[in-house]
């Protein structure tokens, strides 16, 4: 079915199509008679043998939805009924912000890729926290990650305060946190990946984490464009700060080896999809070997097939996430991956 309707979707602006599709998915899930039942019977994957326990959390299967798809936590239930083992929302910032000017998302169909420069567009952490509070009351079984960032207007010297605000506000309504300092679409954000500011940020959040009586796993999402020396620093930072693990990787600014039209390839933003498959797997393997498997890694980047997911797990990932592959291959990809893993 998805292969039939995808060519129609791909004729229109990707951001508009995204909103069109997820709103109708939500309507079907929430209001159509037997909508939830139909989605679950068609897509849901809760099979014995697929369960994972990673950083103290039980996942019904190891295939999650990456951050960026549902920034404001508006479609979690419906997306969960498509079979995802966990949903990561955000990136969210303390204050609402519109993001970058449109158009800001571009399909590179010849490459099976997307370029986006969304710019952390979201409705703010208060709106997300309230929505998650209501959802957790309704269904606490869905594993939710909160991906947190800083507002565009916040200088890097004060960025830690933005992350603290998001952390505190979401603490009671998410199962784990992801610190996003690797998006290429907020000016200067990747400077926070440098050793000193990153160590300070993560230590501050860990100190806050330990004061709550209970703690939440904190993960760091890193860029695929880091050198091996920088990855060595990341391993050291994880071990020094005691955070739970890493997500590898975010989008890339590299444009080598693409086949799409030059005017598309030249668009600013982060590239995701098939061109990222090998590099993200390389980063996972390097981090896993360098750390001797000392911490969990969630693998994301260019997963368009069960084989892609298996390669990332074999390289050292404990879980995987989809985004661009989900858009290109459709919701059936989740079940295909899970069946292959069995």
N, C-alpha and C positions, 0 to 999 in steps of 0.2 A: 504493500500500500504506500509506504513512504517513498519508494522509488518512483511511483507514479506522480505523486503530488510535489516532490522536491523540485522538479524543473519549473513548476509554476511559481513556487516560493522564490526560487533563485532569479526570477525575472524582476523582482522588486527590491527596493532598498533594504539591506539586511537588518538595520535597526528597527525599521517599521514592521518588517515581517516577524522579527523576534517578538515584539509586543503583541502583534496580532495573534500569533500562535499560542503564546503562553496564557493570554487572557481567555482564549477559547478552550484551552486545556483545563484551566481552572473552572470555567463555567461547566464543562462536561463533568469534571470530577465532583463539583459541589452541588450542582443543581439538576443535571440530567438524571432521570430515573435509572437506577442501576449503573450509573456512570463509574463509580468507584469499583464496583464489582467487575465491570467490563475491563477496566484498566488493569486491575490486579490479576484477573484470570489470563489476560493477554500478555502481560509484561513482567509481573512481579516475580522476583527470584528469592525465595526463602527456602533453600534446600540444605538439608543436613550435610555437613561436610564442607560447606562454603563459609561457615562462621569463622570469624577471626577475633582475637582479643589483642589489641594493640594499645600501647600506653594506658592500660587499665580500662579501656572501653571495649564493649562487645559490639561487633559489627555483624549484621546478618549476612552480608557478603562483602567482598573487598573492593567493589566498584562504586566510587562516589562521583558526585557532581562537583566540579571545580568552582571556585569563587568567580564572580563576574556574571554568571548566568541569571542568578536571582539575587540582585544586590540588596533588595529591601525585604527579603523573606516573604514575598507575597504568594509564592506558588509552591511552597515546600510540600504540602500534602499531596498535591497532584503529581509533582516530580517524584516523590517517594513511591507513589503507586505505579510508576513506570519501571520500578525495579532497583533503583539506586540503594546501595547499602548505607549511604550517608550523604548529607547535603551540606555544602559549605556556602554560607551567605556572605554578602559584602562584595567588594571592600566597602566598609562603612567608615564614615568620619564623624567627629563630634557634631559638627554643624552640617545642615543640608548644603549641597552644592550642585550646580547644574552640570558640571563637567565641561569638557571642551566643546567648541563650536561644531555644529553638524555641517556636512557629513563627517562621521568619525569612525565608521566601520566599513570595511571593504573586503569583498570576496575575491580571492585569487584562485579561480576554479581550476585552472590548468595545474596548479600546485597543490590542490586540496588544502588550502590555507585561508587564513583570515588575518588582515591587519586591523588593529583597533587602536584608537587613541581616545578612549572614552573619558579618561580623566577623573576617575572616582566619582562619577555622577551618582548621587544617592540622596535619600530623604532625611538623613541624619540618624544618629544612634538612638535617640529617644523614640523615634517612630519604629525602628527595628526592634528595640527592646520590648516595647509594648506589644507588638505583633507576636514576637516569640513567646512572651509571657502567656498570652491567650492560647497559643498553639500548644505549649507544654501542658497546660491544664487539660486540653482536649485530647492530646496524644503525646505522651512522654516517651514513646518507644522510638521515635525518629531521632537518629543521631545527627546533631547539628553542630557545625563548626562556625565560629565567628571570625571572619577575616577583617582585621582592623588596620586603619591607615591614618594619615594626617590630612588636615585640610590644606588646600593649595596655598592659602594666604598665610599659613603658619610657617615661620622661618624654621630652618632645621635645628637651630639652637633651642627652640621651644617645642620641638616635635614630640619629645617624651611626654609632655603634658597631654597632647592629643591622644596618644596611645593609652595613657592612664585613664582618661575619661571614657574611652570606648571599653577598655578592659573592665572598669568598675561597673559600668552601666549594663554590660552584657553578662557579667559573671554568673548570675543566677539562672540564665536562660539559654546558655550554650553548653555543649559538652567538651569542646576544646577551642583553643584560640590559635589563630595564625597571624603572625606579625608580617605585614607586607611592606617591605622596604625596597622591593625589586621591580615595581612597575616602572616602565620607561615614560609614562604619560603624565606624571606630576613632576614639574621642573625641580631638579636637585634631589629628588627622593632617593635615587640610587647611591648618592653620596653617603647615606646612612648605612650602607653595607660595609663601609670602611671599619676596620677593626675596633678603634676606640669608641666612636659613637654607637656602634652596634652592641658592643659589650655593655656599655652603660645603659642602653635602652632595655636590653634583655635582663640585666641584673635588677634594674628598677622594677620591672614587671614581676620577676620572680620573687623579689622581696614582698611585693604587694600580694602576690599569690599565696605565700606561706602564712600571711597574717589572717587569712580568712577561715582558718580552722580546717576547711576542706580546700583542695587545690584543683585547678584545671590544668590539663596538659597544654603547654605553650609550644607551638611550632614556629619555625622561621621559614618563610618562602623566599627562595633565592633565584637569581637570574641565571640563565644558561650561558651568559657571556663572560662569566668569571674565569680568570686564569687558574691553573693548578695551584699556584702560590696563594691566590685568594681563597680557593676551596680549602687549602690546608688551614688557613686562618679560620674559616667557617667551622671546620671540625674542632679546632681548639676552642672556639667561642662556645660551641654547643656543650662541650665537656666542662668548660670553666663555669658557665652560667647555670648548668644543670637543666636546661630546657629539655622538653620531651623528645624533640626530633626535628626533621626538616621536611619541607615540600620542595621537590626538584622536578620541574622548574617552571618559572614564569615565562612570559613571552620573550622573544629575542629581537634585538635591533639589527641582527645580521641579515643581509639580503643576497648572499652568495647562492648561485645555482638555481635561481628561480626562472620559470618559463613564462609567466604571465606577462601581460602588456607592460611596457616600461612605465607608463603613467600610473599604473596600479602599484607596481613594485616600488616606485619612488615615493609613495605616500608615507608620511611620518606615522610612527606608532609601533606597537609591539606585534610581531609576527607569531602566529600560532598555527598548529596543524602539522601536516606531513613533513614539511621541511625541518621541523624541530624534533622529529622522532629519534633520530640517531644521537643527536647532541644531548638531549635530555637523558637518554639511556646511558650515554658515556658519563655524564655527571653523576648519575645514581651509582654506577659501578665504581667510579673513582672514590666517591664519598664512603661507600660501603667498605671498600677494601682499605682505604686509608684509616678509617675508624675501627676496622676489624668488626664491623657490625654492632658497634657499641650503642647505637640508637636507631629507632625506626625512621624510615623514609617513606613518604607518600610520593609515588611517581606520577607525573603528569607531563604531557607534551607530545602531541602527535600520535595518540592512540586511536587508530581507525579500524583496528581488527583485533580479534582474539590473540593473534600472534604478537602484535605490538604490546599488548598487556602482559603476556607471558614473558616477553623479553625483559620488560621492566621489573617484573617480580623476580626473574632469574638473576638480574643484575644486582638485586639487593633491596628492592622496594617491598614493603609490607602490605601496602594498599596502593590502589591506582585511582586516578580521577580522569573524567572526560570533560571536554568542552567542545572544541572544534570538531572532533570526531563524532560527537553526538549530533551536531548540526548537519554534518555531511552524510552520516550513515543512518541516522534516525534512532529511535528508542530501542529497536530490536538489537542494537549492538550490545546493550547491557546484558541481555539474556544470553547472547551468543558467547560473550566473554565468559560468563559464569559457567555455562555448559562445558566450554573447553577446559576451564580450570578443574572441573570435576574429573 
